[in-house]
């Protein structure tokens, strides 16, 4: 099992590649709301928050909020619907 503190540190540093080493990230990812899932998907692909906002036709602040909530859900390893 991967150390949760290390994962939290990596995600705070905006290192989204770290979710690949998480045990149940795919289950949690599949249960995220659609726009939140798209934000995470684009972020993992290397897009900036501004680029994601342009692609999804929303504000940069909205993208930041989606990513923050997704980080919390991924770190908890649970699905909140």
C-alpha positions in Angstrom: 0.0 0.0 0.0 1.2 3.5 -0.9 1.8 6.0 1.9 -1.2 8.4 1.9 1.0 11.4 3.1 3.3 11.0 0.1 0.3 10.9 -2.2 -1.2 14.0 -0.7 2.1 15.8 -1.0 2.5 14.8 -4.6 -1.1 15.9 -5.4 -0.6 19.2 -3.6 2.4 19.8 -5.9 0.1 19.2 -8.8 1.7 15.9 -9.7 -1.3 14.1 -11.1 0.7 11.1 -12.5 0.8 9.8 -8.9 -2.8 8.6 -9.1 -1.6 5.6 -11.2 -0.1 4.1 -8.1 -3.2 4.3 -6.0 -5.1 1.1 -5.3 -8.7 2.1 -6.1 -8.2 5.2 -8.2 -10.1 3.9 -11.2 -13.2 3.0 -9.2 -13.2 6.5 -7.6 -12.5 8.2 -11.0 -15.4 6.4 -12.6 -17.8 7.7 -10.0 -16.7 11.3 -10.2 -19.2 13.8 -11.8 -18.7 14.2 -15.6 -17.1 17.6 -15.5 -14.8 16.7 -12.6 -13.7 13.6 -14.4 -12.9 15.6 -17.5 -10.8 18.1 -15.5 -8.8 15.3 -14.0 -8.4 13.5 -17.3 -7.1 16.7 -19.0 -4.8 17.5 -16.0 -3.3 14.0 -16.2 -2.6 14.6 -19.9 -0.7 17.7 -19.0 -3.1 20.5 -19.8 -2.9 23.7 -17.7 -5.9 24.9 -15.7 -6.4 27.7 -18.2 -6.4 25.3 -21.2 -8.9 23.0 -19.4 -11.2 26.0 -18.7 -11.1 26.9 -22.4 -11.9 23.3 -23.4 -14.8 22.9 -21.0 -16.1 26.5 -21.4 -15.9 27.4 -17.8 -13.8 29.6 -15.5 -10.3 28.7 -14.3 -11.7 29.0 -10.7 -14.3 26.3 -11.6 -11.5 24.0 -12.9 -9.5 24.6 -9.7 -12.5 23.7 -7.6 -13.2 20.5 -9.5 -9.6 19.4 -9.2 -9.5 20.2 -5.5 -12.6 18.2 -4.9 -11.3 15.3 -7.1 -8.0 15.3 -5.1 -10.0 14.9 -1.9 -12.1 12.1 -3.2 -9.2 10.3 -4.7 -7.2 10.5 -1.5 -10.1 9.3 0.6 -10.6 6.5 -1.9 -14.3 6.8 -1.7 -17.1 7.7 -4.1 -19.4 10.5 -3.1 -22.4 10.7 -5.5 
